[in-house]
Amino acid sequence: MITVTLVSLLHRLGPRFPHYSPALLLPLVERHQGDLWLPAIKGTEVTALAQQGEGAQQLASLASGWCDFASDNGGETPELDALASYDEEMLDNLLMYWSHPAKINSPITDNLFELRREVVDEAHGTKLAAAWEQQQQARLEQLMQGARAGRDQLCFVEVESAYWLRQRLSELPELTLVTPALG
């Protein structure tokens, strides 16, 4: 059976959580025999993984459906105010919860980001939500092409988006979804 290993990257949140460094993720690349996927983002994690994993492929960009963490405490609408409030509280909670690397790839983390996405979609509307869904679907199809060809997949994705792929991949009986135990 084909395995798909899905690993979250912290990218912009990385400096707040130095115990989840690229060095922790590199052994996954060294041991992997199959396709390696990296997100279309910049950062030390992606750079280190790309250098280690020759032939890494790039996942579809989520830029058209992305929503950064709110940088202030207010918005132009009640929905944006709610998003800013959610982001502030979520980051405070993650500072406590992500005390160990294994918690970053946990169902609780996925649930938090899935709820955040619901708040994002409420604040920004259907255009952003549709773009998010379309790009996530493109990523799933990229992974499935390699899986259908009989190759195991190692996929690093933004922690904010991991829940979506993890959920869809877990519904496919022809695959074994792996979340590595890190730390």
N, C-alpha and C positions, 0 to 999 in steps of 0.2 A: 504494500500500500504506500502511496506517495504521502510524504509528510510536508506540511507547510509550517515552518517555524516563524512566529510573528513576535517581534521585539519592539518595544516602544523606545523612542528617542526623545530626550528632553529639549533639545535644541535651545531655544531662548530661555527656558527654565533651568538649563544645566548649571549655570553659575551658582544658583541657590542650593544645588544638591551635588556637591563635589564627590560624594561617595558613589555616584553613578557615572563614573568616568568612562571615556572610550576604552580604556585599558580593560575594563570589566567585560566589554562587548567583543573585543578582538578575538578571544578564543573561539567564539561561536563561528566566526568567519574562517578561522584556521581549520576547524574540524569539518566544515560543511563541504559536501560533494553535491553540487547542483547549481541552480540559479541563485544569484545574489541580487537583491533589489534594494535600492536606496531612494529616499524621497528627493524631490527636486527642490532642495533647500540648501542654504549655505550654513556652515557651522563646523566646529571642531570635530564633532562626532562623525558627521558625514565625510569630512575630509580624511579622518583617520581610517574609517571603514573602507573608503574607496581605495586608499593606498594599500591596505592590507588585502583587499579582495579584488584581484585582477579580474577584469571583465564584468564588473558590477553594472547592472542595468538600472536605468532611471525609471521610477514610477511616474505615472501621470501626475502633473502638478495639481495641487488643491487650491492654488492661488485665487481662482475665480470664485470660490465658495468659502474662502478663509475668513476668519474673524479673530484678530489679535485680542489679547487680554486688554480690557478697558484700562486706560492709563490714568484716568482721573475718576473722581467720585460723582460725576454728573454727566448727563447727556442732554440731547435736545428734545427728547420725548420721555414719557414714563417708561417705555420699553427699554430705552438705552440706559436710563437710570437703574432699572432692575438688573440689566446686564452688568453694569459697573459694580453694583452692590454684590451680585453673585460672584463676580470675578475676585473681588477683594476678599470675600469670606472664603471662597474656595482656595485661594492661594495661602491664606492663613491656616486652613485646615491641612493642606498638603505639606506645609512646613512641619506639622506635627506627625502626620500619617506616614510620609515618605522617609521615615527614619532608617529604613533598611531597603536596599536595592530591590529585593523581591516584591515589595509592595507597589512598585511602579508598574509592574506588569500584572496587576491583580484585578479581579472582577470589581472590587470597590472603586479602583481608579477608573476603570472603564465606565462604571455607572455614573461617576461624577462628571466625566466628560460627555457622556451621552445626555445627561440632564443639562449640562452647559450648552450643548448644541441646541437643545429645545429652546432655551432662553435666547440664544443667538438668533435662531430662526424667527422667534416671536418679535425680537427687536428689529430685525433687518428685513423681514418679509420673504416672500416666496421666491424671488429671483436668486437670492443668495442660497437659499435652501435647495433649489433646483440645481444650481451649479455644483454645490457640494455633493449631492446625490449622483449627478452625472460623472463627476471626476472620481468619486469613490468606486462607482461601477466600472469605470475604465481601469482602475487599479486591479480590481477583482479579475477582470478579464485578462489582464497581463499575467497575473499569477496562474490563472487557469490554463493559459496556453502552454506554459512550461510544465504544469502538472499533467495535462493531457498527453504531453510528449514523453511522460515517464520520468521527469526529473524532479527531485526534491527541491523545495523552495525555501530560501531564507530571506525574510522580508523585514526590513527596519522601517518603521513609520513613525510619524509624529505622535506623541502620546495623546494629543487631542483627537486624533483620528483612529487610533488603534481599535477602539470599541466596534466601529462599523465593520471593518474587515474581519475581526475576530468573530463577530456575530454571524456574518454571512458564511465564513469558512466553516464554522462549527455545524452549519446546517447541511453540509455536503458530505454524504455518506462515503464517497469514494476517496476522501482525504482524511488524514490524521492531522489534526491541528495541535501544534506543540507550543506551549509557552515555557521558555526555559527558566530554570531556577537559577537566579543570579544572586551572587553575594554569598 
